Amino acid sequence: MSKQCPIVEYGAATSDDGTKNTEALHKAAAACAYNGGTVVVEGGEYNIGPLSFSGKGLFVEIKGGSALVAMSGPDKWPAGKNIVEFNKCDGCGLVGAGVVWGKGGRPPEGFDWYYLFDQNKLKNGRPLMLVVNDSTNFTLTGVTLLDSPAFNVKLVGVNGAEISHINIT
């Protein structure tokens, strides 16, 4: 069995502004990145900023009933950053029965990506939900991608990908 790295053991909390949770996910990933480990998201909704993963055999598993939630809308989201990225990853994946929620539209107010885009009033571009760059044998299975501010999945320079049983809403 691969090493399990629950994000709560690295400081994640469900009632947080996102900064702490983003750091906790990156710390958990660093502990699992080259060991064929799994970053485990479980126990509720975790606000996040942009996430970037790399390594060998790294999986991020979002358990059912749990979610990674974009912490801010267009006014505060870092320009040019996507919600979740896997870069130069070999045998990595995003799996589970949980949700990645991009909060792309209204409500709540402040997450007006679609509205501002339609009105040509966005200061910066919209983040994509999941981007996989320069990777091999990527797996995307079981997760729900909910309310992306722009495109849901973008694969660039990926050699081998298994995508199955995902829900894009």
C-alpha positions as CSV (number, residue, x, y, z in Angstrom):
1,M,0.0,0.0,0.0
2,S,1.3,3.4,-0.9
3,K,2.1,6.1,1.7
4,Q,-1.0,8.1,2.8
5,C,-0.6,11.8,3.5
6,P,-3.9,13.2,5.0
7,I,-3.9,16.9,4.6
8,V,-5.2,17.5,8.1
9,E,-1.9,16.0,9.4
10,Y,-0.1,18.8,7.5
11,G,-2.3,21.7,8.9
12,A,-5.4,21.8,6.7
13,A,-8.6,22.9,8.3
14,T,-12.2,23.2,7.0
15,S,-12.8,26.7,8.3
16,D,-9.8,28.6,6.8
17,D,-9.3,31.3,4.2
18,G,-7.4,29.0,1.9
19,T,-3.8,30.0,2.4
20,K,-3.2,27.4,5.2
21,N,-4.9,24.7,3.2
22,T,-2.9,25.4,0.0
23,E,0.3,25.1,2.1
24,A,-0.9,22.0,3.8
25,L,-1.7,20.3,0.5
26,H,1.7,21.2,-0.9
27,K,3.4,19.9,2.3
28,A,1.5,16.6,2.1
29,A,2.4,16.4,-1.6
30,A,6.1,16.9,-0.8
31,A,5.9,14.1,1.7
32,C,4.4,11.8,-0.9
33,A,5.7,13.1,-4.3
34,Y,8.4,10.6,-5.0
35,N,7.2,7.7,-3.0
36,G,4.1,6.6,-4.8
37,G,2.0,8.3,-2.1
38,T,-1.5,9.6,-1.9
39,V,-2.5,13.0,-0.6
40,V,-5.8,12.4,1.1
41,V,-8.5,15.0,1.2
42,E,-11.2,14.0,3.7
43,G,-13.6,15.4,6.2
44,G,-15.3,18.4,4.6
45,E,-14.6,21.4,2.3
46,Y,-11.2,22.9,2.2
47,N,-10.7,26.4,0.7
48,I,-7.6,26.5,-1.5
49,G,-5.6,28.8,-3.7
50,P,-3.8,27.6,-6.8
51,L,-2.4,24.1,-6.4
52,S,0.6,22.7,-8.3
53,F,1.8,19.1,-8.0
54,S,4.7,17.3,-9.5
55,G,6.6,14.0,-8.8
56,K,6.4,10.4,-9.5
57,G,3.4,8.2,-8.5
58,L,1.7,11.1,-6.7
59,F,-2.1,10.8,-6.3
60,V,-4.5,13.3,-4.9
61,E,-7.6,11.5,-3.6
62,I,-10.6,13.5,-2.7
63,K,-12.9,11.3,-0.6
64,G,-16.7,11.3,-1.0
65,G,-18.3,14.1,1.0
66,S,-15.1,16.2,0.7
67,A,-14.1,19.1,-1.6
68,L,-11.4,21.4,-2.6
69,V,-13.0,24.8,-3.1
70,A,-11.5,27.9,-4.8
71,M,-11.0,30.5,-2.1
72,S,-11.6,33.6,-4.0
73,G,-13.1,35.1,-7.1
74,P,-11.7,37.3,-9.9
75,D,-10.7,40.2,-7.7
76,K,-8.4,38.2,-5.5
77,W,-7.4,35.1,-7.5
78,P,-3.7,35.2,-8.5
79,A,-3.3,36.2,-12.2
80,G,-2.3,33.4,-14.5
81,K,-2.8,30.7,-12.0
82,N,-5.1,27.7,-12.5
83,I,-7.0,25.9,-9.7
84,V,-5.2,22.6,-9.9
85,E,-2.1,21.7,-12.0
86,F,0.1,18.6,-12.3
87,N,3.4,19.5,-13.9
88,K,6.1,17.0,-15.0
89,C,4.4,14.2,-13.2
90,D,5.0,10.5,-13.9
91,G,2.2,8.1,-13.0
92,C,0.2,10.7,-11.0
93,G,-3.5,11.3,-10.7
94,L,-6.6,13.1,-9.3
95,V,-9.0,10.5,-8.0
96,G,-11.9,9.8,-5.6
97,A,-15.6,10.5,-5.1
98,G,-15.2,14.1,-4.0
99,V,-15.4,17.5,-5.6
100,V,-13.2,20.2,-7.0
101,W,-15.4,23.4,-6.9
102,G,-14.2,26.3,-8.9
103,K,-17.0,28.7,-7.9
104,G,-17.1,30.0,-11.5
105,G,-20.5,31.7,-11.4
106,R,-23.1,33.4,-9.2
107,P,-24.0,33.0,-6.4
108,P,-22.2,33.9,-4.1
109,E,-21.4,37.4,-5.1
110,G,-17.7,37.9,-5.5
111,F,-17.3,34.8,-7.6
112,D,-18.6,36.4,-10.7
113,W,-16.3,34.9,-13.3
114,Y,-18.9,34.2,-15.9
115,Y,-20.8,37.4,-15.4
116,L,-17.7,39.6,-15.6
117,F,-16.4,37.6,-18.6
118,D,-19.7,38.1,-20.5
119,Q,-19.5,41.8,-19.7
120,N,-15.9,42.0,-20.8
121,K,-14.9,43.3,-17.3
122,L,-12.4,40.8,-16.2
123,K,-9.0,42.3,-15.3
124,N,-7.2,39.0,-15.7
125,G,-8.0,35.8,-17.5
126,R,-10.1,33.0,-15.9
127,P,-8.3,30.0,-14.2
128,L,-8.9,26.6,-15.6
129,M,-10.0,23.8,-13.2
130,L,-7.4,21.1,-14.0
131,V,-4.3,21.4,-16.1
132,V,-1.8,18.6,-16.7
133,N,1.5,19.6,-18.3
134,D,4.4,17.5,-19.6
135,S,3.4,14.4,-17.8
136,T,3.1,10.6,-18.4
137,N,0.4,8.1,-17.5
138,F,-2.0,10.5,-15.7
139,T,-5.2,9.2,-14.1
140,L,-8.4,11.2,-13.6
141,T,-11.1,9.0,-12.1
142,G,-14.2,9.5,-10.1
143,V,-14.1,13.1,-9.1
144,T,-16.7,15.8,-9.8
145,L,-15.5,19.1,-11.4
146,L,-18.0,21.7,-10.4
147,D,-18.5,25.2,-11.7
148,S,-15.1,25.9,-13.3
149,P,-14.4,29.6,-14.0
150,A,-13.2,28.5,-17.6
151,F,-12.3,25.1,-19.1
152,N,-12.5,22.1,-17.0
153,V,-9.6,19.9,-18.1
154,K,-6.6,20.7,-20.3
155,L,-3.8,18.2,-21.1
156,V,-0.6,19.6,-22.7
157,G,2.3,17.3,-23.6
158,V,0.7,14.4,-21.8
159,N,1.8,10.9,-22.9
160,G,-0.9,8.5,-21.7
161,A,-3.9,9.4,-19.7
162,E,-6.8,7.5,-18.3
163,I,-9.9,9.6,-17.8
164,S,-13.0,7.8,-16.5
165,H,-16.1,8.2,-14.4
166,I,-15.8,11.9,-13.9
167,N,-18.7,14.3,-13.5
168,I,-18.3,17.8,-15.0
169,T,-21.0,20.2,-13.9
